Amino acid sequence: KYLELSDDRDFLKDAEVLNGLRENMKMLLSCKHESHALFSSRYASDLITFNRYDYMVQVKVWVALKAYAAIQRAVGESWADTDALMERMLVEMRRRIEQLRKEVREYAEEEAAE
C-alpha cells in the first residue's frame, strides 16, 4: 500500500527488503490448494474456521497478490504469473460462492419441507 500511495520505490532498492517480500510471497503461495486457486483458511484466525476456503481469506490473499504484482512491476520483474493467479482466484471464488448458495437453498428447502 505504501508503494501505491507514495510511489516511493527507494525501499525496493534494498536487497534484504526485496528478498523478504519474496520469501513472504513464497510462504503465502505454499498455502494454495494444489489444483485450485484457493488458499487455506487454516491459519486465518486464532478461532475455529468453519470454511476451509473462507471467502475473506481469499479476498485478503487477492489484495496481497495485487500489491505484490505492483512491486514486481516496480522492480522490472514479470508479473504475468501473479496476474494469472489473481484471475483464476476470481473464477474459483465465483464458483465457490455459487456452490455455497446452492447448498444454502437446498438446506432451506429441506427445512421448509419438514
N, C-alpha and C positions, 0 to 999 in steps of 0.2 A: 504494500500500500504506500510505503514511503516513496518508492520509485515513481509510482503513478502520480502522487500528489506533488512531489518536489522536482521530479525529473533530474535529481542529483544522482549521477552514476558513479561518483568517485568511490563510494564504498565497494563497488563491484571490482575495482582495481586491486583490492586486497585479496590475494590468493587464498588466504585462510577463510575469509568470509565466503568466497565463491565455492570453495570446497565444502564448507559447512552446509551451504544451501543444497549442493548436490547430494551430500550424504542424507540430509533431511528428506529429499525427494526419493532417494533410494529406499529409505525406511518406509515412507508413505506408500510407494509402489509395491512394497512387499506385503502390504495388507490387501492388495487387489485380488479378487477372485481369479482363479486360473484361466477360466474361459469366458468370463463376463466382465464387463466394465463396471463392476460394483466393488465397493470397499467395505470390508468387515466393520461391523459396529462393536465388535468385541471389546475394544479399548476406548470406546467413545465416552464412557461415563464411569463414575465410581459406583453407580447404581446398576441394577439389573437392566439389560436391554432386551426387550421382548421381540424385537425385529432384527434378525441377523444383518440385514442391509437397510438400516434405518435411513429414511429419506433425508433428514437433516445432516447426517454424516456425509451422504453423497453430495449435498449442497456445499458443505464445508470443504470437501476434497476438491470439488469443481472450482471453487473460488481459489484454493491454493494452487491448483494447476494453472489457472488463468494468470495468477501472479508470477508463477514460475516461467510461463511462456513469455511474459513481458521481460523477465530477467534474461532469458535465453536470447531474445531479440536484441536487448541492450548490449549484450557481450558478443553478438555476432554468431551465436550458435543456431543450429536448425531447431525450430520449434514445431516442425510438422508432426512428429510423433505425439507431442503433448496436445496439440490441437485435435489430432485424430482421436486420441483417447477421450478428450472432452466431448467430442461429437458422439462417440459410442456411449459415453455415460448418459447423455441426454436421451438417446434412444432407449437404453436399458431402464432408465428411471421412468420414462413414459410407460413402457411395458409393465414394469413393476406396479406402478400406480393403477393401471387398468386391471391387473390381476387382483390387487387388493380390493378395488371397487367391486369386482365380480364376486369375490369371496364374501364381502360385507352384504351385498344384495342377496346372495344365496342364504346366508345366515339369517338375515331379516325375514326372508320368505319362509324359512323353516320355523322360525319363532312364531310368525303370524299364523302358520298352519296348525300349530299346537293349541 
